[in-house]
């Protein structure tokens, strides 16, 4: 009958578990579906080209009109003129030729003047002068200029030659420095001719100067493909993307649907009615997958007995807050303003880690990141924002990693510093992946948003944590640390009213914590629960031996049944006090369960001596038996500490023998049948308890007193 009832109870609990999980998944699934609906679904219209719009239609999303952008880029590139390199060497060379001509003529004139001063009558004819001039000039010059043109230079006056040289070189400098291309050479020569035409020189000399210019002017500007391409790139980058903004009017009521308007409507997805159902199906599949992962992780927590209604509600609340914050930020996010950088995503992961565990926090971080990829897709069906997904994922993982053991609220703020560094690295990651996208100002703005998000994550975690701890009755490490404060009113009550019990509780806490850590249970919970487990003894402290301090035992004057009633009531008296002071259920449960249904042997056998018909059930604790690892370990350690403390000489062997006997007694009595401890874990508990007790009751050197020292002397 008991087996049947136990099986029936297990089936009922299993059914209740899946009902709770199912309801939670349905709530989250429906919320995720509707919060993401606008990101995958848009209203469509049945419109034909060159028809008339029956209503004003606005763009449901912000998207680039790539076709128009490409047209503007193409026009900008075509408007870029070819780039040329002007060769200074060629310019200097051609100017040098001109200078050479005039300097050679000047030297010949100086030589002739010197001959006249020496009264050398051997005058040269003009032809001889020309021949002498041709001998000293560069062959390239003599090939370009005729004898008549050289003769004209020789016969011209010094003043005219000097003026002609200045005109030619000045014009040549202007033209050559500006660059002479193969296409512009004739136009450049025409400019030089115009400069010479209006000079005061005679025509024969002008013609000669024109010939010199025609010889000197050559191409010195050459096409530079690299510079041209660079200029085209610059022109292309200066073209702003042609954007169709969300809410922008594409066509007004009564306006004709031109080709351009029709293409814009098509671009923003307002004409593709046939495909509009598919994004909904895809979203449904995604929500189902997300719900499946959450259900799997919840089931694992149930198997570990780490899940209850409060934690289920916290998962739902945190998920709704996270999705809501991301959806709110998505309304203001554009490609030019990625506002997802300011979302305090790490808050969700830190809260889940504190309230549940690391594994569940990491699993939910991945799911929230997938959801972020959809929510920040600028409401473009079928698109995913990978940057937002990666940023949200790294932010949450940073929250899990950098939030170590939460010993105080400052640990959450310290974790914010680590989250800040991850946010900054993520911003740099996106910068280097798209190095032409961000300016220095944008980098600082995005980095600042990441810093704000990290700070807000810490602040919101600290602010929301008390709500989950108190409002939903969830026991976290931070709350346990608060409850472990010796100044807590109930701990002060035990210390002042039952000091022996207080010392006993502290010892049990030390032993229980080490035993829990040995088997992967919650050591902090065991420690704090052990502090409060005997709170009920404060009702009648002197009826418990550790508080009698050598005074007369009041049980000597009571009937065994009365003594048993007093002793048996203390777990439930303590649980009542804990409930009145609104302590967490886990601690109340330990207070009720730490004796299970064990037999109060001393008073039972004493009563049996007086009445052989005494019933054993009258001397057993009502229970329940320990339901968790922590409660079972405290049940063992409570008895172990009392037994070892009663030893006059607690040796290692005696301690080990007592620990083993108490564990065996609990097993044989069925006290551990409802808890998830295994035999292997019981062996580990035994080792951990013995090590702790040996450390507490280690042997000390017996020093002789003064009298013994004197007698020895």
Secondary structure, 3 states (H helix, E strand, C coil): CHHHHHHHHHHHHHHHHHHHHHHHHHHHHHHHHHHHHHHHCCCCCCCCCCCECCCCEECCCCEECHHHHHHHHHHHHHCCCCCEEECHHHHHHHHHHHHHHHHHHHHHHHHHHHHHHCCCCCCCCHHHHHHHHHHHCCHHHHHHCCHHHHHHHHHCCHHHHHHHHHHHHHHHHHHHHHCCCCCCHHHHHHHHHHHHHCCCCCHHHHHHHHHHHHHHCCCCEEECHHHHHHHHHHHHHCCCCCEECCCCEEECCCCECCHHHHHHHHHCCCCCHHHHHHHHHHHHHHHHHHHHHHHHHHHHHHHCCCCCHHHHHHHHHHHHHHHHHHHHHHCCCCCCCCHHHHCCCHHHHHHHHHHCCHHHHHHHHHHHHHHHHHHCCCCCCCCCCHHHHHHHHHHHHHHHHHCCCCCCCHHHHHHHHHHHHHHHHHHHHHHHHCCCCCCHHHHHHHHHHHHHHHHHHHHHHHHHHHHHHHHCCCCCHHHHHHHCCCCCHHHHHHHHHCHHHHHHHHHHHHHHHHHHHHCCCCHHHHHHHHHHCCHHHHCCHHHCHHHCCCCCCHHHHCCHHHHHHHHHHHHHHHHHHHHHCCCCHHHHHHHHHCCCCCECHHHHHHHHHHCCCCCHHHHECCCCCCCCHHHHHHHHHHHHHHHHHCCCCCCHHHHHHHHHHHHHHHHHCCCCCCCCCCHHHHHHHHHHHHHHHHHHCCCCCCCCCHHHHHHHC
